[in-house]
Amino acid sequence: MSENETKKAASSWLNVAVDYGPLLVFLGVYRWNAPAEPGPVGELAAIIAGTGAFMVAAVAALVISKWRLGKVSPMLWFSTALIVGFGSLTIFFGDPTFVQLKPTIIYATFGVALLGGFFAGRALLKILLEAAFEGLSHEGWLKLSRNWGVFFLMLAVLNEVLRAQLDFEGWLWAKLWVFLPLTFLFTFSQIPMLLKHGLSFEDRDEPLKNEPPTGS
């Protein structure tokens, strides 16, 4: 493996860590503080502790992204701002609804933005990723933006369904075991379309390395 490929692989793993690390911190701190006996007071205390850790981890992920990658993606800025904002509301009001709404707002916002760009003939996903797949045509970028826009809106609906049907811990685990696999499978499913629109065969793994962050 060349030095350039090594750097790319390290960058890809760092992107995953930045995107999902805060969520794992949230889940770990919540479980650590969860009461042995179910009760609203202990449950709320665990949620507040987890939310506080989530906010700190999100800010740390932003700083690490800037330090190690030299940039912060627009989605990471937006996601971190919402984590801090809605996390603060969760702690202040003692209501986990705020932090649960954050993913819905992120997914819906970017879904609408990507679809709006598609209908206007602009491939906003290229700006969002701040990367270009080698040889990918403008039509390919447009289709990829459209597909991710639809997928983000589906995730927004799914988050609301799970939020309504599951308790808080169940919803947290779903973020890890439902949203992450779905995102990976969707990203993988886009490769044949990208290859038809100019993505070189040697770079067929690039969509997996450069998938948009899910704003967990």
VENFENUR-V787896 format. One record per backbone hydrogen bond with DSSP energy under -0.5 kcal/mol. CO is the residue of the C=O (numbers start at 0). NH is the residue of the N-H. E is the energy in kcal/mol with one decimal. If there is no record, write none. Layout:
co | nh | e
CO | NH | E
CO | NH | E
//
This chain:
co | nh | e
1 | 5 | -2.3
2 | 6 | -2.2
3 | 7 | -2.0
4 | 8 | -2.4
5 | 9 | -2.4
6 | 10 | -2.4
7 | 11 | -2.2
8 | 12 | -2.3
9 | 13 | -2.2
10 | 14 | -2.2
11 | 15 | -1.9
12 | 16 | -2.4
13 | 17 | -2.7
14 | 18 | -2.0
15 | 19 | -2.8
16 | 20 | -2.4
19 | 23 | -2.0
20 | 24 | -2.3
21 | 25 | -2.6
22 | 26 | -2.6
23 | 27 | -2.6
24 | 28 | -2.8
25 | 29 | -2.4
26 | 30 | -2.5
27 | 31 | -2.2
28 | 32 | -1.8
29 | 33 | -0.9
35 | 37 | -0.5
38 | 42 | -2.4
39 | 43 | -2.2
40 | 44 | -2.2
41 | 45 | -2.0
42 | 46 | -2.2
43 | 47 | -2.6
44 | 48 | -2.3
45 | 49 | -2.5
46 | 50 | -2.6
47 | 51 | -2.5
48 | 52 | -2.1
49 | 53 | -2.3
50 | 54 | -2.3
51 | 55 | -2.0
52 | 56 | -2.7
53 | 57 | -2.3
54 | 58 | -2.1
55 | 59 | -2.3
56 | 60 | -2.5
57 | 61 | -1.9
58 | 62 | -2.2
59 | 63 | -2.7
60 | 64 | -2.5
61 | 65 | -2.1
62 | 66 | -2.4
63 | 67 | -3.4
63 | 68 | -0.5
64 | 68 | -2.0
64 | 69 | -0.6
64 | 70 | -1.1
65 | 69 | -0.6
72 | 76 | -2.1
73 | 77 | -2.3
74 | 78 | -3.1
75 | 79 | -2.7
76 | 80 | -2.3
77 | 81 | -2.1
78 | 82 | -2.5
79 | 83 | -2.6
80 | 84 | -2.5
81 | 85 | -3.1
81 | 86 | -0.5
82 | 86 | -2.0
83 | 87 | -2.0
84 | 88 | -1.6
85 | 89 | -2.3
86 | 90 | -2.4
87 | 91 | -2.7
88 | 92 | -2.7
89 | 93 | -1.4
89 | 94 | -1.0
94 | 97 | -1.1
95 | 99 | -1.8
96 | 100 | -1.7
97 | 101 | -0.9
99 | 103 | -0.6
100 | 104 | -2.2
101 | 105 | -2.2
102 | 106 | -3.1
103 | 107 | -2.7
104 | 108 | -2.5
105 | 109 | -2.4
106 | 110 | -2.5
107 | 111 | -2.6
108 | 112 | -2.2
109 | 113 | -2.7
110 | 114 | -2.2
111 | 115 | -2.7
112 | 116 | -2.4
113 | 117 | -2.2
114 | 118 | -2.4
115 | 119 | -1.2
116 | 121 | -3.7
117 | 120 | -1.5
121 | 123 | -1.5
122 | 125 | -1.1
122 | 126 | -0.7
123 | 127 | -2.5
124 | 128 | -2.9
125 | 129 | -1.0
125 | 130 | -0.9
132 | 135 | -2.0
133 | 199 | -1.4
136 | 140 | -2.2
137 | 141 | -2.5
138 | 142 | -2.5
139 | 143 | -2.4
140 | 144 | -2.5
141 | 145 | -2.5
142 | 146 | -2.8
143 | 147 | -2.5
144 | 148 | -2.3
145 | 149 | -2.3
146 | 150 | -2.4
147 | 151 | -2.9
148 | 152 | -1.9
149 | 153 | -2.0
150 | 154 | -2.3
151 | 155 | -2.1
152 | 156 | -2.0
153 | 157 | -2.6
154 | 158 | -2.8
155 | 159 | -1.7
156 | 160 | -2.2
157 | 161 | -2.8
158 | 162 | -2.4
159 | 163 | -1.7
160 | 164 | -1.7
161 | 165 | -2.5
166 | 170 | -2.5
167 | 171 | -2.2
168 | 172 | -2.5
169 | 173 | -1.9
170 | 174 | -1.5
171 | 175 | -0.9
172 | 175 | -0.6
172 | 176 | -3.0
173 | 177 | -2.3
173 | 178 | -1.9
174 | 179 | -0.7
177 | 181 | -2.0
178 | 182 | -2.3
179 | 183 | -2.2
180 | 184 | -2.8
181 | 185 | -2.5
182 | 186 | -2.5
183 | 187 | -2.5
184 | 188 | -2.0
185 | 189 | -0.8
186 | 189 | -1.0
187 | 190 | -1.3
189 | 193 | -2.2
190 | 194 | -2.5
191 | 195 | -1.6
192 | 196 | -0.8
193 | 196 | -0.6
193 | 198 | -2.4
194 | 197 | -1.1
196 | 136 | -2.8
199 | 202 | -1.2
200 | 203 | -1.5
202 | 205 | -1.8
204 | 207 | -0.8
204 | 208 | -1.4
205 | 209 | -2.4
//
